[in-house]
Amino acid sequence: MSDLHLALLGPVRLWRDGTEVPLGSPQQRAVLAVLLLHEGRVVPGEELIDALWGEVPPKGAWGTLRTYVSRLRQVFAGSAVVIKTAGTGYAVHTPPGSVDAVVFRDLVTRGRDQATAGSPGAAATSLTQALALWTGDGLDGAPGEYLARQRARLQAARLAATELRFAAMLDAGTDAGQEDVAAELTLLVEQHPFLERLRELLMRALYRQGRQADALAVYRAGETLLRDELGIDPGPALRAAHQRILVSDPGLLTAPEHVPPAPEHTPDPAEAGPTLLPARLPHFTGRHAELARIAGALAAPADGTVTTVGVHGLDGLGRSALVVEAAHRAVDHYPGGRLYGDLDQMSGDLTEILGAWLGAYGVPPADVPDSATARAIRLRDATGGRPVLAVLDGVEDTTTLGTLTAVLPSGSAVLFVARRWHPEPVSATWVQAGPLPDDDGLRLLTHVAGPDRLAVDPGAAARLVALSCGWPLSLRLIGGRLNTHPRWSVSAMADQLAHELANPAETVHDDCLLAEAPVLRAYLRLRPAQARALRRTAGLESETFAIHEAADALGLPCEDVWSVLDSLVELGLLTENGPAGLPHSTTYRMAGVVRAFARRQPEAADELDAWPVPRDRAELYAAS
């Protein structure tokens, strides 16, 4: 087996047996970089295309992507690196220790554990080895906005490791090299003036050299900067270091004694931070697997990090209700508080939400900074360093979550709702909110309409659940219509609903419009090819159809149809059946409410901006 080394912490490069092997064009190297960053996890083909070309890919993007993957497989032929196909996506599997970014992360974890265990000298060695792996900025020469964001993430990890290394060197208590430490820290503070941890370390290094006045000057410069630029005071750690230098604390000149960690403190409920969660949804039903997965992710945060959990799916499938229910159940891990904000209601502005959260901690309005970053930093101080659960609904741009995850206390979590899966945050746990199974759907309908009403005709009740396709919003509307018409039989209601779904008319019932509102919002975001595929497949004879039937309706090869239908599955407009990875065996199902909506849309709707929505109907959709 050849000796193989893959580099991401600089230019994207490959060595086999000490000889560099060309990786092809910049975009081909970008494909490899994206796959390596996912560490064996499958990357959907559409996400790879987005990473390479953004929102406007070239016409032959899928074919070009397959060519890049084929060429990369030739590069790795005969090695232990394997690129596997999974559905429309790919995953790369590499031997242990062959990717420098993974080795870097493991060395940093070892160094952090050594520092926690009271071995700062060993920690400094591990961290020095980790940082020596860097040969550039990371992902150098790899194009695209996605990899630019990943480069920023890697740089943040590099900076955190640098801070930890200098802290370990100072804690080791040796005087050798202290001048070099102070010089390097001085440069880093100039490059990152708002990072208080670096400033604190520089103050310690200067004090160890007998330069007490210089150490105090570093503090005063930071205090002035934070107040003038961000409107905040230095944090407690920096203030404590300043106070120790003022009183010439001799402990700053010696290595600290290792003290075993104190037993975990269970906070008194009276000390707990604020809870700003919305009320639980009445008659919340099912979602046992989804709740268990969210709870598992929240209960096991990575050491020293902030856990991120995203719930995605089409509007109307109960994503928000699921997240709120999960947040109410998470009572044991977040003594700093459980917070909530809806970015949809704030036009995507995190700044306003952070201001409301600071008010909940008693921060006077006059002391609330202006920028989102400054407010997030102030929030960390307001929590007293205790873990918090931050719940965000309506997240369109997941990169905004970095403002929170970068500053929340260790052990905190961000639980958020998005319409679709996003490639960021890379470390996020994703949970899909799909349709309810039939038994849970029947329970929900029973809660809303009442058991006595449905018990008269259980077969018709089951039919109503089937017609709803397990959509919680549809089930609640059906139950509400039954309550509004106590003289209707359940069977008559099922017949009427089946007729409305099978014969979509220009004028439809208001309840149908409300049920379709999430579909309209999704439809208006579709690309023309996706919208055309949805309309054409909605015209097929059955709600369930094979891929070759869709190909005939669209006049395209199965491979191309598979790609566009897969994107509709990801958006929740279709559900997929059949063996994974076998496109010609794939079958799809379109929910009745989606099908009825799509069958009313004119073929000219490829020009989405020009598609008129009647005023009364648009207002009804907006109200929902």
Number of C-alpha atoms within 10 A of each C-alpha: 7 11 12 21 19 20 22 27 26 18 17 19 19 20 16 14 11 11 11 13 13 11 18 13 11 16 19 20 22 26 22 24 20 23 21 21 17 16 15 16 15 17 20 19 22 18 17 23 19 17 22 24 17 14 10 10 13 11 8 8 18 19 10 14 19 14 13 20 18 12 15 19 17 10 16 17 11 11 15 15 16 17 18 15 16 16 18 20 18 20 20 21 16 18 12 9 14 18 20 18 23 18 16 24 18 16 21 27 19 17 28 24 16 18 22 16 14 18 17 28 19 19 28 27 15 21 27 18 16 25 19 10 16 18 13 11 16 24 24 19 16 25 18 16 14 20 22 16 14 19 20 14 16 19 15 13 15 21 16 14 24 21 18 23 26 23 22 26 24 26 21 20 17 14 14 9 9 17 14 11 17 21 13 13 23 21 12 18 20 12 10 13 16 17 15 21 17 25 25 23 24 28 27 23 29 23 21 22 14 11 13 17 13 14 25 19 13 18 21 14 12 22 19 15 17 20 13 11 13 20 18 19 16 20 16 13 12 20 15 13 20 21 13 14 19 13 8 13 12 10 11 18 19 14 15 14 9 12 9 9 8 6 6 6 6 9 13 8 8 6 10 15 21 16 18 16 17 14 10 15 13 9 12 16 18 16 17 9 10 19 18 12 16 23 16 11 18 26 15 11 17 12 12 12 16 24 23 24 23 28 23 26 24 23 23 22 22 21 24 23 18 23 25 22 19 20 25 14 11 16 12 9 20 20 23 24 24 26 24 23 22 19 19 13 11 13 10 17 15 23 18 17 21 25 21 17 24 23 16 17 15 9 16 10 11 7 13 20 22 14 16 20 19 19 27 24 19 26 24 20 18 19 20 12 17 21 22 26 27 24 22 24 23 18 22 15 11 16 13 15 17 13 16 23 20 15 18 26 22 19 22 28 27 23 25 26 28 23 22 18 18 17 19 16 20 12 12 17 16 23 19 20 23 20 22 22 15 16 12 18 25 23 18 23 27 20 16 19 22 15 13 9 16 21 13 13 13 15 12 19 21 18 19 26 26 19 19 27 21 23 24 24 18 24 26 20 19 24 20 15 15 21 15 11 10 11 8 12 16 22 18 11 19 20 14 12 18 16 11 17 20 15 12 16 13 7 8 11 9 12 15 18 20 21 26 23 22 19 21 18 14 18 20 14 11 17 15 15 13 19 23 21 19 27 23 17 27 26 16 15 9 12 17 18 19 18 22 20 15 25 19 14 17 19 10 13 13 17 15 13 22 21 17 18 23 23 18 20 16 19 20 26 23 21 19 20 14 13 12 12 13 11 20 14 13 17 18 20 20 22 23 20 23 23 25 22 23 24 21 15 16 11 12 10 16 17 11 15 8 9 13 9 9 8 9 8 16 14 11 14 18 10 9 12
